[in-house]
Amino acid sequence: MTDPDVEQASTAPEMPANSPSARPVALVAFAVLSVGWVAYLLFGQVRARFWIAGEHQIAWKSIRRIWSVQLNDLPGGAAVEWLFATSMLVFVVGVISGLYLLLLAPEGEAGPQEG
């Protein structure tokens, strides 16, 4: 005679197909892309175009340096600086959240269907 309580305890629960731990490749891709995005913002450079003494200049500038110069040169005091810093944070977190939603979305989920 088998005891139903013992049988249930020995059976491991199955993972839902849509759970993040059931899709390790997508989770690894999310981690790599997120770390790459933050590393690009911290250490990456872009070509900046600006005017100095009436002359057009083009130079490679660090993204982190550009954002810090913009933050420190804003008029309006601490409230505007806080708003700018918050906007930058929302931008970075929004991109990482979008990556998470894109890579860990259930497979076969269709987008909006046009008539």
N, C-alpha and C positions, 0 to 999 in steps of 0.2 A: 504494500500500500504506500503510495507517495503522498507526502505532505505538500499541499499547494503553497504554503508559506515558504518552505525551503526551496521549492522549485522557482518561485518568483525572485527570491533573494540571489540565487546563483546566476540568473540571467541578467546580463549587462543591458542597460537601456540603450536603444539604438539612437544614434545622432540624427537629427533631422537633416535632410539633404541641403537645406539652405543655411545652416548654421555656419559661422565663420570657421570653427575648428574642423568642419567637414571639408573645407576647401583650402588646404594648406598652401597650394601654389599661389592662389589669389592673395592669401595673407602675406606670404613672403614678397610678392610683387608690390603689395601695398606698402610694406615696411621699407623696401628698397627705394621706391619712388618717393615716399615721404621724406626719408633721410636725404635722398638726392636733392629734393626741392629745397629743404632747409639749408643744406650745404651750399647749394647754388646761391641762395640769398645771402649767406654769410661770407662766402669766399669768391663768388662769381663776379665777373666784370662785364660791362656793356659799353658800347661806344656812345659817348655823350657829346652832344653838339651844343656849344654855348658861345656867347659873345664876350670878349674881353677887350676893353679899350677900343670898341668899334671894329674889332677884327673877329671873323668867324673862326672858331677853334674846334677841333675834333680830337678827343682823347679817350683812352680807355679808363673808366672809373669804376671803382668797386660799388656794388649795389648797396652794401651796408653803409659806405661813406656817403653816397648820394642821399639815402634816407636820413642819415644823421645830420647832414648839412641842411636838408630841407626842414627837418624838425627844429633845429636851432635857429633858423633864420625866419621863422614864421612871425608875422606881426600879430598882436592880439593877446599876448600873455599866455599864462599857464592853461587856460581853458582851451585855446586853439591847439596848443601843443598836445594836450591830453586827447583831444578829438582826433588829431592826426595820428598819434601813436595807437589809439584804439582802432582806427580805421586800418592801419597797417596790420595789426594783430588779427582783426576780423578777416582781412584778405588772406593772410597766411593760413589761418585755421579753416577758412572756407575752402581753399584749394585742397587741403589735406582731407577735409570731410567729403568733398566731392570725389576725390580719389577712392576713399573708402566705399562710398555708395556705388561708384562705378564698378570697382573690381569685385566687390562682395555681393553684388545684386544676384538674385536667383537666376539661374540659367533658364533661357526660354521665356523670360518675362518680356512681353511685347510692350513697346511704347504706345503712344496714342495712335489709333487707327484713323486714317482719313477715309471718308465716305466713299 
